[in-house]
Every structure is written in structure tokens, then in C-alpha cells.
Amino acid sequence: MGSASLLERAQALLRIRNQLVRECLAELLAVFVLILITLSGSAQVVTTSETRGNFLSAYLAGALAVMVAIYTAGGVSGAHLNPAFSFAMCLLEQFPWWKFPIFVAVQTLGAFISSGAVYALYYDAIWHYSNGTLSTSGPRETASIFATYPADYVSITNGFVDQVIGTAVLIVGLLAIMDTRNKAVPKGLEPVVVALLVFSIEVSMGSNCGCPMNPARDFGPRLFTYMAGWGAEVFRWVEGRG
């Protein structure tokens, strides 16, 4: 009885009542989970030379990560997870503009922190696979674990078009799923349908640039690799990659 009372007092003390803070913490946790699973799927493929996974398993991990992230924060922050989605909601007047930079910062921070967790999780594997050299290109590159890099044949223009189309399909699909005037998704299964949407885009539009579709998902981990030792090449267009 005494321990239960103590637990209740602790819960009351730790309870966060400010709605904005609650939303930011929910968004931070959801993005952390999203990027942790997504990048871990890529790390497993890269560091094992595709003996324990391939591009399909990495795409599936990313899609299921979206599902878990939406279940994590959907009831608190709406689980935006993506600055592009937050921006679309602002344009549609379904999200206040003053919250937009806050959500973008939180989403990017969540992706950055999660990248550090993946680096710690796969630290030995990354250094073993790379032979002690952190690089953005070559047969033993490991930068693509964290951020997306275009194929060698992709130009800047084609890469831009690729991301505009991929992100547009994502946003249109999300809006269609959310539209109550459409055939409704069974309540509680919306995250599953969104995961299928993401998976469909990944397996059909992922070969050019890796299908980031999410500025926070790409910039946060890319910034981490810059600071962790991969160098400024992660932000440059190098040998057809960028």
C-alpha cells in the first residue's frame, strides 16, 4: 500500500502538463524509434555485406519503423515524424505555423540522437567492415548506413525530381488516408496502412536516391556522420554522389 502511494506521488511529480512539451517529447521519441529501426536495418545489410539482409529487408524495416513510430506518438503529437508532412499540414491550415519550426527542430534532433544510438549499437561492426576508415564512397563505405546517397548515374536535376515526386506521393497518400470523406481505414489500423504506403514507395522509387522523403531523417543522421568522423564529404556532391 505504501509503495503504491509512493509510485502515485512519483507519477504525479513527473507528469508533464504542458501540451506543447508533451507533443515535442512524443515527437522526439517517435522519430528516435523511427530512425533507430530504419538505420539499424541498413547497418545490418551493409556491415554483413548483405549476408544478413538485403535492400528489401532494409525497406521493410523502414516501413515497419514508420508504423511503430505512429503508434508511439499518434495520440499525442499526431506523429508528424517528417518536416515535409508538418509543412503540408501548415499549408492546409491543419497545423499552426508557429509550431512548424519547433517540430522541425525536434524531429531533426530525434534523428540525430538516434543516429548516435545506431552508431553505438553497430560500432564494432562498422569499424570491422570499414577496415578502420570511415568513408562516403568506395567498396567499404559506411556513410550510406545513416544517410541516403544517389546512385552514380543520377544528376542533381534528376535527384531533385526524384525526391519531389517521391515526397509528393507520400504526402498525397497520407492525406488520402486521413480524409474522412474517403473509404475509412479501420480504426487503429491507420499506422499499418501508412507503413504499406511507405513500403510501396520504397520498392518502386528507391533505386535513384534511396527514398529519404524526410528532411529530418536525412539531415539529422548526415550531420551526425559529419561530426562522428566521416567528414565534410557527406554534404558534398562527390564522384556523382551527394
Disulfide bonds with the S-S distance in Angstrom:
none
